[in-house]
Amino acid sequence: MKPISIAGILLIVLGALALAYQGITYTRQEKVIDVGPIHATADTQERIPIPPILGGLALVGGIALLVAGARETT
């Protein structure tokens, strides 16, 4: 398989995932109380939004790379 086709497939998969999930969510722990032997932490969920236009551009770019790889003669 050609490297341009692999890059196209990878972009298609990443674009589809970006459109499906529309963001990355992660959990962060922070100390609330740290007094002697008593420790308390709080878990907060943060979200990094991914715009749908970015996923769409990755999807279209992947399709273009896949088509360009198929047309290329070796």
PQR file of N, CA, C, O and H, with PARSE charges and radii, in Angstrom:
ATOM      1  N   MET A   1       0.848  -1.170   0.000 -0.4000 1.5000
ATOM      2  CA  MET A   1       0.000   0.000   0.000 -0.0000 2.0000
ATOM      3  C   MET A   1       0.903   1.245   0.000  0.5500 1.7000
ATOM      4  O   MET A   1       1.935   1.275   0.670 -0.5500 1.4000
ATOM      5  N   LYS A   2       0.505   2.244  -0.743 -0.4000 1.5000
ATOM      6  CA  LYS A   2       1.289   3.465  -0.875 -0.0000 2.0000
ATOM      7  C   LYS A   2       1.175   4.334   0.379  0.5500 1.7000
ATOM      8  O   LYS A   2       0.138   4.345   1.043 -0.5500 1.4000
ATOM      9  H   LYS A   2      -0.333   2.219  -1.288  0.4000 1.0000
ATOM     10  N   PRO A   3       2.251   5.062   0.696 -0.5600 1.5000
ATOM     11  CA  PRO A   3       2.202   5.928   1.880  0.2800 2.0000
ATOM     12  C   PRO A   3       1.118   7.011   1.795  0.5500 1.7000
ATOM     13  O   PRO A   3       0.542   7.387   2.816 -0.5500 1.4000
ATOM     14  N   ILE A   4       0.840   7.508   0.597 -0.4000 1.5000
ATOM     15  CA  ILE A   4      -0.197   8.543   0.457 -0.0000 2.0000
ATOM     16  C   ILE A   4      -1.585   7.956   0.749  0.5500 1.7000
ATOM     17  O   ILE A   4      -2.457   8.646   1.275 -0.5500 1.4000
ATOM     18  H   ILE A   4       1.307   7.203  -0.232  0.4000 1.0000
ATOM     19  N   SER A   5      -1.778   6.694   0.408 -0.4000 1.5000
ATOM     20  CA  SER A   5      -3.060   6.044   0.706 -0.0000 2.0000
ATOM     21  C   SER A   5      -3.216   5.797   2.201  0.5500 1.7000
ATOM     22  O   SER A   5      -4.309   5.943   2.747 -0.5500 1.4000
ATOM     23  H   SER A   5      -1.069   6.132  -0.020  0.4000 1.0000
ATOM     24  N   ILE A   6      -2.125   5.425   2.860 -0.4000 1.5000
ATOM     25  CA  ILE A   6      -2.173   5.212   4.312 -0.0000 2.0000
ATOM     26  C   ILE A   6      -2.486   6.531   5.016  0.5500 1.7000
ATOM     27  O   ILE A   6      -3.291   6.563   5.946 -0.5500 1.4000
ATOM     28  H   ILE A   6      -1.237   5.307   2.416  0.4000 1.0000
ATOM     29  N   ALA A   7      -1.849   7.622   4.572 -0.4000 1.5000
ATOM     30  CA  ALA A   7      -2.127   8.936   5.163 -0.0000 2.0000
ATOM     31  C   ALA A   7      -3.581   9.336   4.919  0.5500 1.7000
ATOM     32  O   ALA A   7      -4.211   9.928   5.795 -0.5500 1.4000
ATOM     33  H   ALA A   7      -1.195   7.596   3.816  0.4000 1.0000
ATOM     34  N   GLY A   8      -4.118   9.022   3.750 -0.4000 1.5000
ATOM     35  CA  GLY A   8      -5.513   9.326   3.446 -0.0000 2.0000
ATOM     36  C   GLY A   8      -6.474   8.567   4.342  0.5500 1.7000
ATOM     37  O   GLY A   8      -7.445   9.137   4.839 -0.5500 1.4000
ATOM     38  H   GLY A   8      -3.607   8.541   3.038  0.4000 1.0000
ATOM     39  N   ILE A   9      -6.210   7.285   4.550 -0.4000 1.5000
ATOM     40  CA  ILE A   9      -7.065   6.471   5.419 -0.0000 2.0000
ATOM     41  C   ILE A   9      -6.994   6.978   6.856  0.5500 1.7000
ATOM     42  O   ILE A   9      -8.009   7.045   7.548 -0.5500 1.4000
ATOM     43  H   ILE A   9      -5.421   6.822   4.146  0.4000 1.0000
ATOM     44  N   LEU A  10      -5.784   7.334   7.302 -0.4000 1.5000
ATOM     45  CA  LEU A  10      -5.617   7.860   8.656 -0.0000 2.0000
ATOM     46  C   LEU A  10      -6.389   9.167   8.849  0.5500 1.7000
ATOM     47  O   LEU A  10      -7.020   9.367   9.887 -0.5500 1.4000
ATOM     48  H   LEU A  10      -4.959   7.279   6.739  0.4000 1.0000
ATOM     49  N   LEU A  11      -6.343  10.052   7.857 -0.4000 1.5000
ATOM     50  CA  LEU A  11      -7.092  11.312   7.946 -0.0000 2.0000
ATOM     51  C   LEU A  11      -8.598  11.078   7.943  0.5500 1.7000
ATOM     52  O   LEU A  11      -9.334  11.772   8.643 -0.5500 1.4000
ATOM     53  H   LEU A  11      -5.831   9.890   7.013  0.4000 1.0000
ATOM     54  N   ILE A  12      -9.054  10.117   7.171 -0.4000 1.5000
ATOM     55  CA  ILE A  12     -10.482   9.798   7.141 -0.0000 2.0000
ATOM     56  C   ILE A  12     -10.946   9.304   8.511  0.5500 1.7000
ATOM     57  O   ILE A  12     -11.992   9.724   9.006 -0.5500 1.4000
ATOM     58  H   ILE A  12      -8.456   9.552   6.602  0.4000 1.0000
ATOM     59  N   VAL A  13     -10.168   8.416   9.118 -0.4000 1.5000
ATOM     60  CA  VAL A  13     -10.530   7.883  10.432 -0.0000 2.0000
ATOM     61  C   VAL A  13     -10.519   8.993  11.480  0.5500 1.7000
ATOM     62  O   VAL A  13     -11.449   9.100  12.280 -0.5500 1.4000
ATOM     63  H   VAL A  13      -9.319   8.075   8.716  0.4000 1.0000
ATOM     64  N   LEU A  14      -9.462   9.826  11.480 -0.4000 1.5000
ATOM     65  CA  LEU A  14      -9.385  10.913  12.454 -0.0000 2.0000
ATOM     66  C   LEU A  14     -10.502  11.940  12.239  0.5500 1.7000
ATOM     67  O   LEU A  14     -11.050  12.459  13.211 -0.5500 1.4000
ATOM     68  H   LEU A  14      -8.707   9.739  10.830  0.4000 1.0000
ATOM     69  N   GLY A  15     -10.845  12.238  10.995 -0.4000 1.5000
ATOM     70  CA  GLY A  15     -11.930  13.170  10.713 -0.0000 2.0000
ATOM     71  C   GLY A  15     -13.270  12.634  11.174  0.5500 1.7000
ATOM     72  O   GLY A  15     -14.087  13.378  11.717 -0.5500 1.4000
ATOM     73  H   GLY A  15     -10.400  11.816  10.205  0.4000 1.0000
ATOM     74  N   ALA A  16     -13.501  11.345  10.963 -0.4000 1.5000
ATOM     75  CA  ALA A  16     -14.761  10.741  11.403 -0.0000 2.0000
ATOM     76  C   ALA A  16     -14.856  10.731  12.931  0.5500 1.7000
ATOM     77  O   ALA A  16     -15.923  10.983  13.490 -0.5500 1.4000
ATOM     78  H   ALA A  16     -12.837  10.741  10.522  0.4000 1.0000
ATOM     79  N   LEU A  17     -13.745  10.440  13.600 -0.4000 1.5000
ATOM     80  CA  LEU A  17     -13.754  10.468  15.064 -0.0000 2.0000
ATOM     81  C   LEU A  17     -13.971  11.881  15.597  0.5500 1.7000
ATOM     82  O   LEU A  17     -14.675  12.071  16.589 -0.5500 1.4000
ATOM     83  H   LEU A  17     -12.878  10.235  13.145  0.4000 1.0000
ATOM     84  N   ALA A  18     -13.370  12.868  14.944 -0.4000 1.5000
ATOM     85  CA  ALA A  18     -13.547  14.261  15.372 -0.0000 2.0000
ATOM     86  C   ALA A  18     -15.000  14.703  15.198  0.5500 1.7000
ATOM     87  O   ALA A  18     -15.530  15.441  16.029 -0.5500 1.4000
ATOM     88  H   ALA A  18     -12.798  12.714  14.138  0.4000 1.0000
ATOM     89  N   LEU A  19     -15.637  14.255  14.128 -0.4000 1.5000
ATOM     90  CA  LEU A  19     -17.042  14.599  13.923 -0.0000 2.0000
ATOM     91  C   LEU A  19     -17.948  13.864  14.915  0.5500 1.7000
ATOM     92  O   LEU A  19     -18.964  14.408  15.350 -0.5500 1.4000
ATOM     93  H   LEU A  19     -15.207  13.655  13.453  0.4000 1.0000
ATOM     94  N   ALA A  20     -17.585  12.638  15.270 -0.4000 1.5000
ATOM     95  CA  ALA A  20     -18.429  11.851  16.171 -0.0000 2.0000
ATOM     96  C   ALA A  20     -18.335  12.339  17.619  0.5500 1.7000
ATOM     97  O   ALA A  20     -19.358  12.469  18.291 -0.5500 1.4000
ATOM     98  H   ALA A  20     -16.760  12.196  14.917  0.4000 1.0000
ATOM     99  N   TYR A  21     -17.131  12.609  18.100 -0.4000 1.5000
ATOM    100  CA  TYR A  21     -16.960  12.952  19.512 -0.0000 2.0000
ATOM    101  C   TYR A  21     -16.943  14.453  19.770  0.5500 1.7000
ATOM    102  O   TYR A  21     -17.335  14.883  20.855 -0.5500 1.4000
ATOM    103  H   TYR A  21     -16.300  12.504  17.554  0.4000 1.0000
ATOM    104  N   GLN A  22     -16.512  15.249  18.830 -0.4000 1.5000
ATOM    105  CA  GLN A  22     -16.481  16.710  18.895 -0.0000 2.0000
ATOM    106  C   GLN A  22     -15.757  17.246  20.114  0.5500 1.7000
ATOM    107  O   GLN A  22     -16.110  18.311  20.620 -0.5500 1.4000
ATOM    108  H   GLN A  22     -16.194  14.900  17.949  0.4000 1.0000
ATOM    109  N   GLY A  23     -14.756  16.532  20.592 -0.4000 1.5000
ATOM    110  CA  GLY A  23     -13.964  17.031  21.703 -0.0000 2.0000
ATOM    111  C   GLY A  23     -13.252  15.924  22.441  0.5500 1.7000
ATOM    112  O   GLY A  23     -13.558  14.742  22.283 -0.5500 1.4000
ATOM    113  H   GLY A  23     -14.470  15.666  20.181  0.4000 1.0000
ATOM    114  N   ILE A  24     -12.290  16.334  23.253 -0.4000 1.5000
ATOM    115  CA  ILE A  24     -11.524  15.404  24.069 -0.0000 2.0000
ATOM    116  C   ILE A  24     -11.809  15.749  25.529  0.5500 1.7000
ATOM    117  O   ILE A  24     -11.673  16.901  25.942 -0.5500 1.4000
ATOM    118  H   ILE A  24     -12.041  17.294  23.382  0.4000 1.0000
ATOM    119  N   THR A  25     -12.201  14.745  26.299 -0.4000 1.5000
ATOM    120  CA  THR A  25     -12.497  14.947  27.707 -0.0000 2.0000
ATOM    121  C   THR A  25     -11.428  14.239  28.537  0.5500 1.7000
ATOM    122  O   THR A  25     -11.071  13.093  28.263 -0.5500 1.4000
ATOM    123  H   THR A  25     -12.311  13.810  25.964  0.4000 1.0000
ATOM    124  N   TYR A  26     -10.929  14.933  29.548 -0.4000 1.5000
ATOM    125  CA  TYR A  26      -9.955  14.325  30.448 -0.0000 2.0000
ATOM    126  C   TYR A  26     -10.274  14.731  31.884  0.5500 1.7000
ATOM    127  O   TYR A  26     -10.958  15.728  32.118 -0.5500 1.4000
ATOM    128  H   TYR A  26     -11.219  15.863  29.771  0.4000 1.0000
ATOM    129  N   THR A  27      -9.771  13.949  32.846 -0.4000 1.5000
ATOM    130  CA  THR A  27     -10.018  14.192  34.261 -0.0000 2.0000
ATOM    131  C   THR A  27      -8.738  14.688  34.917  0.5500 1.7000
ATOM    132  O   THR A  27      -7.658  14.139  34.699 -0.5500 1.4000
ATOM    133  H   THR A  27      -9.215  13.140  32.656  0.4000 1.0000
ATOM    134  N   ARG A  28      -8.878  15.730  35.719 -0.4000 1.5000
ATOM    135  CA  ARG A  28      -7.732  16.314  36.416 -0.0000 2.0000
ATOM    136  C   ARG A  28      -8.012  16.284  37.913  0.5500 1.7000
ATOM    137  O   ARG A  28      -9.113  16.606  38.360 -0.5500 1.4000
ATOM    138  H   ARG A  28      -9.755  16.175  35.896  0.4000 1.0000
ATOM    139  N   GLN A  29      -6.989  15.887  38.687 -0.4000 1.5000
ATOM    140  CA  GLN A  29      -7.128  15.873  40.141 -0.0000 2.0000
ATOM    141  C   GLN A  29      -6.426  17.097  40.716  0.5500 1.7000
ATOM    142  O   GLN A  29      -5.327  17.456  40.295 -0.5500 1.4000
ATOM    143  H   GLN A  29      -6.095  15.625  38.324  0.4000 1.0000
ATOM    144  N   GLU A  30      -7.075  17.724  41.679 -0.4000 1.5000
ATOM    145  CA  GLU A  30      -6.455  18.847  42.355 -0.0000 2.0000
ATOM    146  C   GLU A  30      -6.660  18.687  43.857  0.5500 1.7000
ATOM    147  O   GLU A  30      -7.697  18.202  44.310 -0.5500 1.4000
ATOM    148  H   GLU A  30      -7.967  17.432  42.022  0.4000 1.0000
ATOM    149  N   LYS A  31      -5.649  19.105  44.622 -0.4000 1.5000
ATOM    150  CA  LYS A  31      -5.732  19.005  46.072 -0.0000 2.0000
ATOM    151  C   LYS A  31      -6.645  20.100  46.611  0.5500 1.7000
ATOM    152  O   LYS A  31      -6.524  21.269  46.245 -0.5500 1.4000
ATOM    153  H   LYS A  31      -4.807  19.499  44.254  0.4000 1.0000
ATOM    154  N   VAL A  32      -7.558  19.696  47.487 -0.4000 1.5000
ATOM    155  CA  VAL A  32      -8.457  20.645  48.125 -0.0000 2.0000
ATOM    156  C   VAL A  32      -7.942  20.942  49.535  0.5500 1.7000
ATOM    157  O   VAL A  32      -7.828  22.099  49.940 -0.5500 1.4000
ATOM    158  H   VAL A  32      -7.655  18.747  47.784  0.4000 1.0000
ATOM    159  N   ILE A  33      -7.635  19.877  50.269 -0.4000 1.5000
ATOM    160  CA  ILE A  33      -7.138  20.029  51.638 -0.0000 2.0000
ATOM    161  C   ILE A  33      -5.912  19.133  51.799  0.5500 1.7000
ATOM    162  O   ILE A  33      -5.919  17.969  51.400 -0.5500 1.4000
ATOM    163  H   ILE A  33      -7.727  18.937  49.941  0.4000 1.0000
ATOM    164  N   ASP A  34      -4.868  19.696  52.388 -0.4000 1.5000
ATOM    165  CA  ASP A  34      -3.665  18.928  52.681 -0.0000 2.0000
ATOM    166  C   ASP A  34      -3.152  19.369  54.052  0.5500 1.7000
ATOM    167  O   ASP A  34      -2.198  20.139  54.158 -0.5500 1.4000
ATOM    168  H   ASP A  34      -4.862  20.642  52.712  0.4000 1.0000
ATOM    169  N   VAL A  35      -3.808  18.864  55.097 -0.4000 1.5000
ATOM    170  CA  VAL A  35      -3.482  19.254  56.462 -0.0000 2.0000
ATOM    171  C   VAL A  35      -3.020  18.006  57.212  0.5500 1.7000
ATOM    172  O   VAL A  35      -3.831  17.137  57.535 -0.5500 1.4000
ATOM    173  H   VAL A  35      -4.583  18.238  55.011  0.4000 1.0000
ATOM    174  N   GLY A  36      -1.741  17.918  57.484 -0.4000 1.5000
ATOM    175  CA  GLY A  36      -1.196  16.777  58.222 -0.0000 2.0000
ATOM    176  C   GLY A  36      -1.522  15.477  57.528  0.5500 1.7000
ATOM    177  O   GLY A  36      -1.240  15.313  56.341 -0.5500 1.4000
ATOM    178  H   GLY A  36      -1.082  18.623  57.222  0.4000 1.0000
ATOM    179  N   PRO A  37      -2.130  14.523  58.279 -0.5600 1.5000
ATOM    180  CA  PRO A  37      -2.449  13.229  57.678  0.2800 2.0000
ATOM    181  C   PRO A  37      -3.753  13.233  56.861  0.5500 1.7000
ATOM    182  O   PRO A  37      -4.122  12.212  56.281 -0.5500 1.4000
ATOM    183  N   ILE A  38      -4.437  14.364  56.817 -0.4000 1.5000
ATOM    184  CA  ILE A  38      -5.708  14.442  56.090 -0.0000 2.0000
ATOM    185  C   ILE A  38      -5.454  15.024  54.707  0.5500 1.7000
ATOM    186  O   ILE A  38      -4.920  16.124  54.562 -0.5500 1.4000
ATOM    187  H   ILE A  38      -4.137  15.194  57.288  0.4000 1.0000
ATOM    188  N   HIS A  39      -5.847  14.266  53.706 -0.4000 1.5000
ATOM    189  CA  HIS A  39      -5.700  14.706  52.317 -0.0000 2.0000
ATOM    190  C   HIS A  39      -7.054  14.590  51.634  0.5500 1.7000
ATOM    191  O   HIS A  39      -7.744  13.582  51.788 -0.5500 1.4000
ATOM    192  H   HIS A  39      -6.281  13.373  53.824  0.4000 1.0000
ATOM    193  N   ALA A  40      -7.429  15.591  50.896 -0.4000 1.5000
ATOM    194  CA  ALA A  40      -8.676  15.557  50.125 -0.0000 2.0000
ATOM    195  C   ALA A  40      -8.379  16.081  48.721  0.5500 1.7000
ATOM    196  O   ALA A  40      -7.726  17.109  48.547 -0.5500 1.4000
ATOM    197  H   ALA A  40      -6.869  16.410  50.771  0.4000 1.0000
ATOM    198  N   THR A  41      -8.870  15.354  47.737 -0.4000 1.5000
ATOM    199  CA  THR A  41      -8.693  15.769  46.349 -0.0000 2.0000
ATOM    200  C   THR A  41     -10.058  15.858  45.678  0.5500 1.7000
ATOM    201  O   THR A  41     -11.025  15.225  46.101 -0.5500 1.4000
ATOM    202  H   THR A  41      -9.401  14.518  47.879  0.4000 1.0000
ATOM    203  N   ALA A  42     -10.105  16.642  44.644 -0.4000 1.5000
ATOM    204  CA  ALA A  42     -11.335  16.772  43.863 -0.0000 2.0000
ATOM    205  C   ALA A  42     -11.011  16.460  42.406  0.5500 1.7000
ATOM    206  O   ALA A  42     -10.023  16.950  41.858 -0.5500 1.4000
ATOM    207  H   ALA A  42      -9.319  17.156  44.299  0.4000 1.0000
ATOM    208  N   ASP A  43     -11.851  15.643  41.793 -0.4000 1.5000
ATOM    209  CA  ASP A  43     -11.702  15.325  40.376 -0.0000 2.0000
ATOM    210  C   ASP A  43     -12.566  16.284  39.568  0.5500 1.7000
ATOM    211  O   ASP A  43     -13.764  16.417  39.815 -0.5500 1.4000
ATOM    212  H   ASP A  43     -12.653  15.245  42.239  0.4000 1.0000
ATOM    213  N   THR A  44     -11.944  16.949  38.601 -0.4000 1.5000
ATOM    214  CA  THR A  44     -12.695  17.834  37.717 -0.0000 2.0000
ATOM    215  C   THR A  44     -12.496  17.364  36.284  0.5500 1.7000
ATOM    216  O   THR A  44     -11.381  17.046  35.870 -0.5500 1.4000
ATOM    217  H   THR A  44     -10.970  16.841  38.401  0.4000 1.0000
ATOM    218  N   GLN A  45     -13.572  17.326  35.547 -0.4000 1.5000
ATOM    219  CA  GLN A  45     -13.491  16.936  34.147 -0.0000 2.0000
ATOM    220  C   GLN A  45     -13.364  18.176  33.282  0.5500 1.7000
ATOM    221  O   GLN A  45     -14.157  19.113  33.384 -0.5500 1.4000
ATOM    222  H   GLN A  45     -14.478  17.585  35.883  0.4000 1.0000
ATOM    223  N   GLU A  46     -12.364  18.162  32.439 -0.4000 1.5000
ATOM    224  CA  GLU A  46     -12.114  19.252  31.504 -0.0000 2.0000
ATOM    225  C   GLU A  46     -12.409  18.748  30.096  0.5500 1.7000
ATOM    226  O   GLU A  46     -12.317  17.552  29.817 -0.5500 1.4000
ATOM    227  H   GLU A  46     -11.720  17.401  32.356  0.4000 1.0000
ATOM    228  N   ARG A  47     -12.763  19.672  29.223 -0.4000 1.5000
ATOM    229  CA  ARG A  47     -13.079  19.300  27.836 -0.0000 2.0000
ATOM    230  C   ARG A  47     -12.369  20.245  26.881  0.5500 1.7000
ATOM    231  O   ARG A  47     -12.424  21.465  27.039 -0.5500 1.4000
ATOM    232  H   ARG A  47     -12.838  20.643  29.450  0.4000 1.0000
ATOM    233  N   ILE A  48     -11.704  19.669  25.891 -0.4000 1.5000
ATOM    234  CA  ILE A  48     -11.080  20.439  24.821 -0.0000 2.0000
ATOM    235  C   ILE A  48     -11.979  20.272  23.599  0.5500 1.7000
ATOM    236  O   ILE A  48     -12.026  19.186  23.022 -0.5500 1.4000
ATOM    237  H   ILE A  48     -11.659  18.678  25.763  0.4000 1.0000
ATOM    238  N   PRO A  49     -12.692  21.320  23.192 -0.5600 1.5000
ATOM    239  CA  PRO A  49     -13.612  21.179  22.060  0.2800 2.0000
ATOM    240  C   PRO A  49     -12.862  21.136  20.731  0.5500 1.7000
ATOM    241  O   PRO A  49     -11.872  21.841  20.537 -0.5500 1.4000
ATOM    242  N   ILE A  50     -13.351  20.301  19.828 -0.4000 1.5000
ATOM    243  CA  ILE A  50     -12.828  20.232  18.463 -0.0000 2.0000
ATOM    244  C   ILE A  50     -13.947  20.690  17.541  0.5500 1.7000
ATOM    245  O   ILE A  50     -15.009  20.069  17.510 -0.5500 1.4000
ATOM    246  H   ILE A  50     -14.155  19.729  19.985  0.4000 1.0000
ATOM    247  N   PRO A  51     -13.730  21.772  16.784 -0.5600 1.5000
ATOM    248  CA  PRO A  51     -14.789  22.262  15.904  0.2800 2.0000
ATOM    249  C   PRO A  51     -15.135  21.240  14.810  0.5500 1.7000
ATOM    250  O   PRO A  51     -14.242  20.572  14.288 -0.5500 1.4000
ATOM    251  N   PRO A  52     -16.399  21.115  14.467 -0.5600 1.5000
ATOM    252  CA  PRO A  52     -16.799  20.170  13.420  0.2800 2.0000
ATOM    253  C   PRO A  52     -16.158  20.481  12.064  0.5500 1.7000
ATOM    254  O   PRO A  52     -15.952  19.578  11.253 -0.5500 1.4000
ATOM    255  N   ILE A  53     -15.845  21.749  11.817 -0.4000 1.5000
ATOM    256  CA  ILE A  53     -15.232  22.096  10.534 -0.0000 2.0000
ATOM    257  C   ILE A  53     -13.854  21.448  10.407  0.5500 1.7000
ATOM    258  O   ILE A  53     -13.435  21.089   9.306 -0.5500 1.4000
ATOM    259  H   ILE A  53     -16.012  22.483  12.476  0.4000 1.0000
ATOM    260  N   LEU A  54     -13.150  21.298  11.529 -0.4000 1.5000
ATOM    261  CA  LEU A  54     -11.837  20.657  11.513 -0.0000 2.0000
ATOM    262  C   LEU A  54     -11.963  19.178  11.152  0.5500 1.7000
ATOM    263  O   LEU A  54     -11.162  18.658  10.374 -0.5500 1.4000
ATOM    264  H   LEU A  54     -13.490  21.589  12.423  0.4000 1.0000
ATOM    265  N   GLY A  55     -12.958  18.505  11.709 -0.4000 1.5000
ATOM    266  CA  GLY A  55     -13.205  17.108  11.365 -0.0000 2.0000
ATOM    267  C   GLY A  55     -13.616  16.948   9.913  0.5500 1.7000
ATOM    268  O   GLY A  55     -13.198  16.005   9.241 -0.5500 1.4000
ATOM    269  H   GLY A  55     -13.609  18.927  12.340  0.4000 1.0000
ATOM    270  N   GLY A  56     -14.437  17.871   9.432 -0.4000 1.5000
ATOM    271  CA  GLY A  56     -14.856  17.820   8.032 -0.0000 2.0000
ATOM    272  C   GLY A  56     -13.697  18.045   7.077  0.5500 1.7000
ATOM    273  O   GLY A  56     -13.601  17.382   6.044 -0.5500 1.4000
ATOM    274  H   GLY A  56     -14.777  18.636   9.977  0.4000 1.0000
ATOM    275  N   LEU A  57     -12.811  18.985   7.419 -0.4000 1.5000
ATOM    276  CA  LEU A  57     -11.637  19.233   6.573 -0.0000 2.0000
ATOM    277  C   LEU A  57     -10.698  18.026   6.552  0.5500 1.7000
ATOM    278  O   LEU A  57     -10.143  17.690   5.505 -0.5500 1.4000
ATOM    279  H   LEU A  57     -12.889  19.524   8.258  0.4000 1.0000
ATOM    280  N   ALA A  58     -10.521  17.375   7.697 -0.4000 1.5000
ATOM    281  CA  ALA A  58      -9.686  16.172   7.742 -0.0000 2.0000
ATOM    282  C   ALA A  58     -10.303  15.061   6.907  0.5500 1.7000
ATOM    283  O   ALA A  58      -9.587  14.328   6.225 -0.5500 1.4000
ATOM    284  H   ALA A  58     -10.972  17.648   8.547  0.4000 1.0000
ATOM    285  N   LEU A  59     -11.615  14.930   6.956 -0.4000 1.5000
ATOM    286  CA  LEU A  59     -12.311  13.910   6.177 -0.0000 2.0000
ATOM    287  C   LEU A  59     -12.168  14.164   4.679  0.5500 1.7000
ATOM    288  O   LEU A  59     -11.867  13.248   3.915 -0.5500 1.4000
ATOM    289  H   LEU A  59     -12.196  15.525   7.510  0.4000 1.0000
ATOM    290  N   VAL A  60     -12.382  15.401   4.267 -0.4000 1.5000
ATOM    291  CA  VAL A  60     -12.263  15.751   2.844 -0.0000 2.0000
ATOM    292  C   VAL A  60     -10.808  15.611   2.380  0.5500 1.7000
ATOM    293  O   VAL A  60     -10.553  15.130   1.276 -0.5500 1.4000
ATOM    294  H   VAL A  60     -12.627  16.145   4.888  0.4000 1.0000
ATOM    295  N   GLY A  61      -9.858  16.030   3.220 -0.4000 1.5000
ATOM    296  CA  GLY A  61      -8.445  15.887   2.863 -0.0000 2.0000
ATOM    297  C   GLY A  61      -8.035  14.432   2.731  0.5500 1.7000
ATOM    298  O   GLY A  61      -7.256  14.084   1.844 -0.5500 1.4000
ATOM    299  H   GLY A  61     -10.065  16.420   4.117  0.4000 1.0000
ATOM    300  N   GLY A  62      -8.551  13.582   3.600 -0.4000 1.5000
ATOM    301  CA  GLY A  62      -8.257  12.154   3.507 -0.0000 2.0000
ATOM    302  C   GLY A  62      -8.815  11.525   2.249  0.5500 1.7000
ATOM    303  O   GLY A  62      -8.163  10.688   1.625 -0.5500 1.4000
ATOM    304  H   GLY A  62      -9.184  13.865   4.321  0.4000 1.0000
ATOM    305  N   ILE A  63     -10.015  11.922   1.874 -0.4000 1.5000
ATOM    306  CA  ILE A  63     -10.609  11.410   0.631 -0.0000 2.0000
ATOM    307  C   ILE A  63      -9.794  11.878  -0.575  0.5500 1.7000
ATOM    308  O   ILE A  63      -9.564  11.113  -1.511 -0.5500 1.4000
ATOM    309  H   ILE A  63     -10.545  12.602   2.381  0.4000 1.0000
ATOM    310  N   ALA A  64      -9.357  13.147  -0.543 -0.4000 1.5000
ATOM    311  CA  ALA A  64      -8.542  13.670  -1.639 -0.0000 2.0000
ATOM    312  C   ALA A  64      -7.214  12.922  -1.741  0.5500 1.7000
ATOM    313  O   ALA A  64      -6.765  12.611  -2.844 -0.5500 1.4000
ATOM    314  H   ALA A  64      -9.543  13.768   0.218  0.4000 1.0000
ATOM    315  N   LEU A  65      -6.584  12.633  -0.609 -0.4000 1.5000
ATOM    316  CA  LEU A  65      -5.331  11.880  -0.639 -0.0000 2.0000
ATOM    317  C   LEU A  65      -5.546  10.459  -1.136  0.5500 1.7000
ATOM    318  O   LEU A  65      -4.704   9.920  -1.854 -0.5500 1.4000
ATOM    319  H   LEU A  65      -6.949  12.886   0.287  0.4000 1.0000
ATOM    320  N   LEU A  66      -6.644   9.857  -0.768 -0.4000 1.5000
ATOM    321  CA  LEU A  66      -6.946   8.497  -1.218 -0.0000 2.0000
ATOM    322  C   LEU A  66      -7.166   8.462  -2.726  0.5500 1.7000
ATOM    323  O   LEU A  66      -6.696   7.546  -3.401 -0.5500 1.4000
ATOM    324  H   LEU A  66      -7.328  10.294  -0.184  0.4000 1.0000
ATOM    325  N   VAL A  67      -7.880   9.455  -3.257 -0.4000 1.5000
ATOM    326  CA  VAL A  67      -8.108   9.536  -4.705 -0.0000 2.0000
ATOM    327  C   VAL A  67      -6.806   9.814  -5.438  0.5500 1.7000
ATOM    328  O   VAL A  67      -6.539   9.222  -6.485 -0.5500 1.4000
ATOM    329  H   VAL A  67      -8.262  10.198  -2.708  0.4000 1.0000
ATOM    330  N   ALA A  68      -5.983  10.725  -4.885 -0.4000 1.5000
ATOM    331  CA  ALA A  68      -4.708  11.052  -5.521 -0.0000 2.0000
ATOM    332  C   ALA A  68      -3.773   9.838  -5.511  0.5500 1.7000
ATOM    333  O   ALA A  68      -3.022   9.637  -6.465 -0.5500 1.4000
ATOM    334  H   ALA A  68      -6.199  11.206  -4.036  0.4000 1.0000
ATOM    335  N   GLY A  69      -3.806   9.043  -4.468 -0.4000 1.5000
ATOM    336  CA  GLY A  69      -2.982   7.849  -4.404 -0.0000 2.0000
ATOM    337  C   GLY A  69      -3.437   6.782  -5.384  0.5500 1.7000
ATOM    338  O   GLY A  69      -2.615   6.022  -5.896 -0.5500 1.4000
ATOM    339  H   GLY A  69      -4.417   9.207  -3.693  0.4000 1.0000
ATOM    340  N   ALA A  70      -4.736   6.715  -5.651 -0.4000 1.5000
ATOM    341  CA  ALA A  70      -5.263   5.743  -6.603 -0.0000 2.0000
ATOM    342  C   ALA A  70      -4.949   6.135  -8.042  0.5500 1.7000
ATOM    343  O   ALA A  70      -4.760   5.264  -8.891 -0.5500 1.4000
ATOM    344  H   ALA A  70      -5.404   7.332  -5.235  0.4000 1.0000
ATOM    345  N   ARG A  71      -4.893   7.417  -8.322 -0.4000 1.5000
ATOM    346  CA  ARG A  71      -4.616   7.883  -9.677 -0.0000 2.0000
ATOM    347  C   ARG A  71      -3.139   7.848 -10.026  0.5500 1.7000
ATOM    348  O   ARG A  71      -2.777   7.780 -11.201 -0.5500 1.4000
ATOM    349  H   ARG A  71      -5.047   8.125  -7.632  0.4000 1.0000
ATOM    350  N   GLU A  72      -2.287   7.893  -9.013 -0.4000 1.5000
ATOM    351  CA  GLU A  72      -0.847   7.915  -9.232 -0.0000 2.0000
ATOM    352  C   GLU A  72      -0.378   6.599  -9.864  0.5500 1.7000
ATOM    353  O   GLU A  72      -0.694   5.519  -9.366 -0.5500 1.4000
ATOM    354  H   GLU A  72      -2.581   7.948  -8.059  0.4000 1.0000
ATOM    355  N   THR A  73       0.368   6.699 -10.950 -0.4000 1.5000
ATOM    356  CA  THR A  73       0.863   5.499 -11.635 -0.0000 2.0000
ATOM    357  C   THR A  73       2.273   5.192 -11.166  0.5500 1.7000
ATOM    358  O   THR A  73       3.128   6.072 -11.064 -0.5500 1.4000
ATOM    359  H   THR A  73       0.624   7.577 -11.355  0.4000 1.0000
ATOM    360  N   THR A  74       2.486   3.920 -10.885 -0.4000 1.5000
ATOM    361  CA  THR A  74       3.809   3.509 -10.403 -0.0000 2.0000
ATOM    362  C   THR A  74       4.420   2.523 -11.352  0.5500 1.7000
ATOM    363  O   THR A  74       5.535   2.056 -11.123 -0.5500 1.4000
ATOM    364  H   THR A  74       1.792   3.206 -10.968  0.4000 1.0000
TER
END
